[in-house]
């Protein structure tokens, strides 16, 4: 069974061979949950992104992460407005 670093490296190797643009990202450690990595799936492809360390990921996965963050922010803003 492959470790998380091997999975990330495998995805990075696959991306480089297909000439995808890579993006460096460092996701913060979430102390409220006991997870060490985040699962991201896009168009039938998936990868685990480790928390607390800088890794290179295909831009496609980075965009999915940013979409998630924008959706979470919008939901939090809506909840705050409703609680006023």
N, C-alpha and C positions, 0 to 999 in steps of 0.2 A: 504494500500500500504506500502511496507517495505521501510525503509530508507536505505541509503548506508551502514551504519554500520551493520544493520541487514543483508543485502545482503552479505557483506564480511564475517560476522560471520557464516551465513548459509553455504556458500561455504567451509569455514574452517571446520565446523562441518562435512559436507559431506565428505571432504577429509580425515579427521581423522578416520571416520568410515570405509573408504575403504583402510586405511593404506598407503595413499600417503605420499611421502616425502614433507615436508613443507619448505618454504624458506622465511626468513624475507626480506622485501624490503621496501624502502622509496623512492617514486618517487617525484622529485622536482616539486614545484608549477610552472606552466607556466603562467607568468604574461601577456604574449602576447595574450593569449586566455582566455576566461572566463569559463573555465571548472574546476570542482572540483574533477573529477575522470576520469579514462581512461577505456574504454570498451576493454576487451580482450576476444576473442572467439577461442576455440581450440576443434576440433573434436566434434562439436555439443554441447559443454559446453561453458558457458559464465559467466563472472563476471565483475563487475566494481571495479577498484582498486583506492582508494582515493589518491589524491595528498597531499603531505606535512605531511603525518603521516605514521609511521611504522606499517606494517601489515604483517601477515603471509599468504602466498598464496601457492597453490600447485606448485610443481616444474615444472609441465607441462606449467603453465601460465607464470612462470618466464622465461622458455626457449623461449617461444613465444615473450616475451618482449625483450629479448636479441637478438633474430633473427631480430626483427624490428629495434633495434638500430644499428646493424651491416649493415643492408640494407640502413638505412638512412645515415650512415657514408660513405658507398661506393658511394652513389649517390652524396653526397656533395663533396667528393674527385674528382669524375668525372667532376662535374660542375666547380670546381676550375681549373682543368687541361685544360678544354675547354676554360676558360676565360683568359688563359695566353697568 
